[in-house]
Amino acid sequence: MEKSAKIYIAGHKGMVGSAIMRNLTAKGYNQIITRSSKDLDLRNQQAVTDFFAEEKPDYVFLAAAKVGGIVANNTYRADFIYENLAIQNNIIHNSYLNGVKKLMFLGSSCIYPKMAPQPLKEEYLLTGLLEETNEPYAIAKIAGIKMCDAYRAQYGCNFISVMPTNLYGYNDNYHPQNSHVMPALIRRFHEAKVDGKDEVMIWGTGSPKREFLFADDLAEACFYLMENYNEPAPINVGVGEDITIKELAYLIKDTTSFEGKITFDTTKPDGTPRKLMDVTKLHNLGWKHKIELKDGIKLAYEDFLEKAENVAVR
């Protein structure tokens, strides 16, 4: 990407979009285009059409999405499929209409079948049933991948798809009901410590295994792939290692200095038993993560403490 290129980051206020923006700004890109959701409703076809016609971006990072944890995904099923389909349809189609040089669509590891072999290889896409609790979100993301491939096949568009593993980091969402597991646990352990509680209850058995990538590492991978990856089909981005939710809970317990005990509510669902990404394709291209989990949790907790007065309304 040329330093003078106009680069549109859709979702620049979210954890992923803001990390990409920090990365590009640090590298000297000064023609970054952004719009807040108040200024541009990405679900509105005409509004997105008008925006692209006016701004004519050269490159697009499609990081905008309606996201959430297992509770949010299962509760707002219609919202998750409708809003994500609308957002990506509008941006991908208008990127084609306006001659965008390259677009990156950001998906999720939940696109893979619930019982797919581990680690998850890119070719496992559409080989089995999805996890029921987040099926609407996953189907929307699969549609985005196939849309990028279809526009590449029919129109020659250089649209690529990147599938990150579970993410955490600066500017995460710490909402008590709608957040992902890492920020939810950080908030829960911190509040338990502040309130002097002697126990933190965690949903499920603690046995599911998850992989975690710091968002700033993802941003660096996105830049690297924008420069070096030009193929159809998705590419996984992760660390290639996972831990159990129980192990994660104890890491966060130590980081937050909570002194009580941890218990597990086994009447609640575990979700997908394991979601480890096979990152062989990414490693073979020459990129590997830098921020290890223990260090990343410390950075995330410091960020949480800085924003603590605002998290209740997010």
C-alpha positions as CSV (number, residue, x, y, z in Angstrom):
1,M,0.0,0.0,0.0
2,E,1.3,3.4,-1.0
3,K,1.8,5.8,1.9
4,S,-0.4,8.3,0.1
5,A,-3.2,5.8,-0.5
6,K,-6.7,6.5,0.8
7,I,-7.5,3.7,3.3
8,Y,-10.9,3.1,4.7
9,I,-11.1,1.3,8.1
10,A,-14.7,0.1,8.6
11,G,-15.2,-0.3,12.4
12,H,-12.3,1.9,13.5
13,K,-13.7,2.4,17.0
14,G,-13.8,-1.3,17.8
15,M,-11.0,-3.3,19.2
16,V,-9.8,-4.7,15.9
17,G,-10.4,-1.5,13.8
18,S,-8.7,0.7,16.4
19,A,-5.7,-1.6,16.5
20,I,-5.4,-1.5,12.6
21,M,-5.6,2.3,12.8
22,R,-2.8,2.5,15.4
23,N,-0.7,0.2,13.3
24,L,-1.2,2.2,10.0
25,T,-0.7,5.6,11.7
26,A,2.5,4.4,13.3
27,K,3.7,3.3,9.9
28,G,3.1,6.8,8.4
29,Y,-0.2,6.3,6.5
30,N,-1.9,9.7,6.7
31,Q,-4.9,9.3,4.4
32,I,-7.0,7.1,6.7
33,I,-10.8,7.4,6.2
34,T,-13.1,6.7,9.1
35,R,-16.8,7.2,9.9
36,S,-18.5,6.6,13.3
37,S,-21.7,4.6,13.3
38,K,-23.5,7.9,14.1
39,D,-22.2,9.4,10.9
40,L,-22.6,6.4,8.7
41,D,-25.0,3.5,9.2
42,L,-23.2,0.6,7.4
43,R,-26.5,-1.3,7.3
44,N,-28.0,1.4,5.1
45,Q,-27.3,0.5,1.5
46,Q,-27.8,4.0,0.1
47,A,-25.7,5.6,2.8
48,V,-22.8,3.3,2.1
49,T,-23.2,3.8,-1.7
50,D,-23.0,7.6,-1.2
51,F,-20.0,7.3,1.1
52,F,-18.0,5.2,-1.4
53,A,-18.9,7.4,-4.3
54,E,-17.7,10.4,-2.4
55,E,-14.5,9.1,-0.8
56,K,-13.3,6.6,-3.4
57,P,-10.9,4.7,-1.0
58,D,-8.0,2.7,-2.5
59,Y,-7.9,0.1,0.2
60,V,-10.5,-1.2,2.6
61,F,-10.2,-3.0,6.0
62,L,-13.6,-4.5,6.8
63,A,-13.5,-4.8,10.5
64,A,-17.0,-3.5,11.2
65,A,-19.4,-6.2,12.6
66,K,-21.9,-6.9,15.3
67,V,-20.0,-9.0,17.7
68,G,-20.5,-10.5,21.2
69,G,-19.9,-13.6,23.4
70,I,-22.0,-16.8,23.7
71,V,-24.9,-15.1,25.5
72,A,-25.2,-12.2,23.0
73,N,-24.9,-14.5,20.0
74,N,-27.6,-16.9,21.3
75,T,-29.9,-14.1,22.4
76,Y,-29.8,-11.7,19.5
77,R,-29.7,-14.3,16.7
78,A,-31.7,-12.3,14.1
79,D,-29.7,-9.2,14.8
80,F,-26.4,-11.0,14.4
81,I,-27.2,-12.5,11.0
82,Y,-29.1,-9.5,9.5
83,E,-26.8,-6.7,10.6
84,N,-23.6,-8.6,9.7
85,L,-24.9,-9.6,6.3
86,A,-26.1,-6.0,5.6
87,I,-22.7,-4.4,6.6
88,Q,-20.5,-6.7,4.6
89,N,-22.8,-6.8,1.5
90,N,-22.9,-3.0,1.3
91,I,-19.1,-2.6,1.8
92,I,-17.9,-5.4,-0.5
93,H,-20.3,-4.5,-3.3
94,N,-19.4,-0.8,-3.2
95,S,-15.7,-1.6,-3.0
96,Y,-16.2,-3.4,-6.4
97,L,-18.3,-0.6,-7.9
98,N,-15.7,2.0,-6.9
99,G,-12.6,0.2,-8.0
100,V,-11.0,-0.5,-4.6
101,K,-7.6,-2.0,-5.2
102,K,-7.7,-4.4,-2.3
103,L,-10.2,-5.3,0.4
104,M,-9.6,-7.3,3.6
105,F,-12.6,-9.0,5.1
106,L,-12.2,-10.0,8.8
107,G,-14.1,-13.1,9.8
108,S,-13.9,-15.4,12.9
109,S,-12.8,-18.9,13.9
110,C,-16.5,-19.7,14.5
111,I,-16.9,-20.3,10.8
112,Y,-15.5,-23.8,11.2
113,P,-17.6,-26.8,12.1
114,K,-18.2,-27.5,15.8
115,M,-16.6,-30.9,15.6
116,A,-13.9,-30.3,13.0
117,P,-10.5,-31.9,13.6
118,Q,-8.1,-29.9,15.6
119,P,-6.2,-27.7,14.8
120,L,-8.6,-26.0,12.4
121,K,-7.3,-25.9,8.8
122,E,-8.7,-23.5,6.3
123,E,-10.0,-26.3,4.1
124,Y,-12.3,-27.5,6.9
125,L,-14.8,-24.7,6.0
126,L,-18.3,-26.1,5.2
127,T,-17.4,-29.7,6.1
128,G,-19.8,-30.0,9.0
129,L,-22.4,-28.5,11.3
130,L,-21.7,-25.2,13.1
131,E,-21.9,-24.5,16.8
132,E,-25.6,-23.9,17.4
133,T,-25.2,-20.9,19.8
134,N,-23.4,-18.7,17.3
135,E,-24.6,-20.2,14.0
136,P,-26.3,-17.0,12.7
137,Y,-23.1,-15.0,13.1
138,A,-21.0,-17.8,11.6
139,I,-23.2,-18.1,8.6
140,A,-22.9,-14.3,8.0
141,K,-19.1,-14.5,8.1
142,I,-19.1,-17.6,5.8
143,A,-21.2,-15.6,3.4
144,G,-18.6,-12.8,3.5
145,I,-15.8,-15.2,2.6
146,K,-17.8,-16.6,-0.3
147,M,-18.7,-13.1,-1.4
148,C,-15.1,-12.0,-1.6
149,D,-14.2,-15.2,-3.5
150,A,-17.2,-14.7,-5.9
151,Y,-16.2,-11.0,-6.7
152,R,-12.7,-12.2,-7.2
153,A,-13.8,-15.0,-9.6
154,Q,-16.4,-12.9,-11.6
155,Y,-14.8,-9.4,-11.5
156,G,-11.1,-10.0,-10.7
157,C,-11.4,-8.1,-7.4
158,N,-8.4,-8.5,-5.0
159,F,-10.6,-9.2,-2.0
160,I,-9.1,-11.4,0.7
161,S,-10.5,-13.0,3.9
162,V,-8.7,-13.2,7.2
163,M,-9.9,-15.5,10.0
164,P,-8.7,-14.4,13.4
165,T,-8.8,-16.6,16.5
166,N,-10.2,-15.2,19.8
167,L,-9.0,-11.7,20.3
168,Y,-8.4,-9.5,23.3
169,G,-6.5,-6.2,24.0
170,Y,-6.9,-2.5,24.1
171,N,-10.4,-1.0,23.6
172,D,-12.1,-4.3,24.3
173,N,-15.8,-4.6,25.2
174,Y,-16.3,-5.3,28.9
175,H,-20.1,-5.3,28.9
176,P,-21.3,-7.7,31.7
177,Q,-23.6,-9.7,29.3
178,N,-22.4,-9.1,25.8
179,S,-18.6,-9.4,26.0
180,H,-16.3,-12.3,25.0
181,V,-14.7,-14.6,27.6
182,M,-11.5,-12.8,28.2
183,P,-12.8,-9.3,28.9
184,A,-15.8,-10.8,30.8
185,L,-13.4,-12.6,33.1
186,I,-11.2,-9.6,33.6
187,R,-14.1,-7.5,34.6
188,R,-15.6,-10.2,36.8
189,F,-12.4,-10.9,38.7
190,H,-11.7,-7.2,39.1
191,E,-15.1,-6.4,40.5
192,A,-15.0,-9.5,42.8
193,K,-11.7,-8.1,44.2
194,V,-13.0,-4.6,44.7
195,D,-16.3,-5.9,46.3
196,G,-14.3,-8.2,48.6
197,K,-16.1,-11.3,47.3
198,D,-14.6,-14.7,48.2
199,E,-15.7,-16.5,45.0
200,V,-16.0,-16.1,41.2
201,M,-18.4,-18.4,39.4
202,I,-17.7,-19.3,35.8
203,W,-20.1,-20.8,33.3
204,G,-19.5,-24.4,32.2
205,T,-16.9,-27.0,33.2
206,G,-13.8,-24.9,32.4
207,S,-12.6,-27.7,30.1
208,P,-13.1,-26.1,26.6
209,K,-9.9,-24.9,25.1
210,R,-9.4,-21.5,23.5
211,E,-6.6,-19.7,21.6
212,F,-6.1,-16.0,22.3
213,L,-4.3,-13.4,20.1
214,F,-3.6,-9.8,21.2
215,A,-5.4,-7.4,18.9
216,D,-2.3,-5.4,18.1
217,D,-0.6,-8.6,16.9
218,L,-3.7,-9.2,14.7
219,A,-3.3,-5.6,13.3
220,E,0.3,-6.3,12.4
221,A,-0.7,-9.6,10.7
222,C,-3.4,-7.7,8.8
223,F,-0.9,-5.2,7.4
224,Y,1.5,-8.0,6.5
225,L,-1.3,-9.9,4.7
226,M,-2.5,-6.8,2.9
227,E,1.1,-6.6,1.5
228,N,1.8,-10.2,0.9
229,Y,-1.4,-12.3,0.5
230,N,-3.5,-12.3,-2.7
231,E,-5.4,-15.5,-2.8
232,P,-9.0,-16.8,-2.7
233,A,-10.1,-18.7,0.4
234,P,-9.5,-17.6,4.0
235,I,-6.3,-17.5,5.9
236,N,-6.1,-18.2,9.6
237,V,-4.5,-15.7,12.0
238,G,-3.6,-17.0,15.5
239,V,-0.8,-18.2,17.8
240,G,-1.1,-21.9,17.2
241,E,-1.5,-22.7,20.9
242,D,-4.5,-22.9,23.2
243,I,-5.4,-23.2,26.9
244,T,-8.5,-24.3,28.9
245,I,-10.9,-21.8,30.2
246,K,-10.0,-23.0,33.7
247,E,-6.3,-22.2,33.0
248,L,-7.3,-18.8,31.6
249,A,-9.4,-18.1,34.7
250,Y,-6.4,-18.7,37.0
251,L,-4.1,-16.6,34.8
252,I,-6.6,-13.7,35.1
253,K,-7.1,-14.4,38.8
254,D,-3.3,-13.9,39.3
255,T,-3.2,-10.8,37.1
256,T,-6.0,-9.1,38.9
257,S,-4.7,-10.2,42.4
258,F,-8.1,-11.7,43.3
259,E,-7.6,-13.8,46.4
260,G,-10.9,-15.8,46.5
261,K,-11.7,-19.1,44.9
262,I,-13.0,-20.1,41.5
263,T,-16.0,-22.3,41.0
264,F,-17.7,-23.6,37.9
265,D,-21.5,-23.8,37.1
266,T,-21.7,-27.0,35.2
267,T,-25.4,-26.5,34.4
268,K,-24.4,-23.8,31.9
269,P,-23.2,-24.5,28.3
270,D,-19.6,-24.9,27.4
271,G,-19.9,-23.9,23.8
272,T,-17.5,-25.4,21.2
273,P,-15.1,-27.8,22.9
274,R,-12.0,-26.5,21.2
275,K,-11.1,-23.9,18.6
276,L,-7.4,-24.0,17.9
277,M,-6.4,-22.5,14.5
278,D,-3.9,-24.1,12.2
279,V,-1.6,-21.2,11.3
280,T,0.8,-23.2,9.1
281,K,-0.3,-21.2,6.1
282,L,0.4,-17.9,7.9
283,H,3.8,-19.0,9.3
284,N,4.8,-20.2,5.9
285,L,4.2,-16.7,4.6
286,G,6.6,-15.4,7.2
287,W,4.5,-13.9,10.0
288,K,4.3,-15.0,13.7
289,H,2.8,-13.3,16.8
290,K,5.0,-11.5,19.3
291,I,2.8,-10.9,22.4
292,E,2.5,-13.9,24.7
293,L,-0.7,-14.6,26.6
294,K,0.5,-13.7,30.1
295,D,2.0,-10.4,29.0
296,G,-1.1,-9.7,26.9
297,I,-3.5,-10.2,29.8
298,K,-1.4,-7.8,31.9
299,L,-1.6,-5.1,29.1
300,A,-5.4,-5.8,28.7
301,Y,-6.0,-5.4,32.5
302,E,-4.0,-2.1,32.6
303,D,-6.2,-0.9,29.7
304,F,-9.4,-2.0,31.6
305,L,-8.3,-0.1,34.7
306,E,-7.8,3.1,32.6
307,K,-11.3,2.8,31.2
308,A,-13.0,1.4,34.3
309,E,-15.2,4.4,34.8
310,N,-16.7,3.9,31.3
311,V,-17.1,0.1,31.1
312,A,-20.5,-0.1,32.7
313,V,-22.2,1.7,29.8
314,R,-20.4,-0.2,26.9
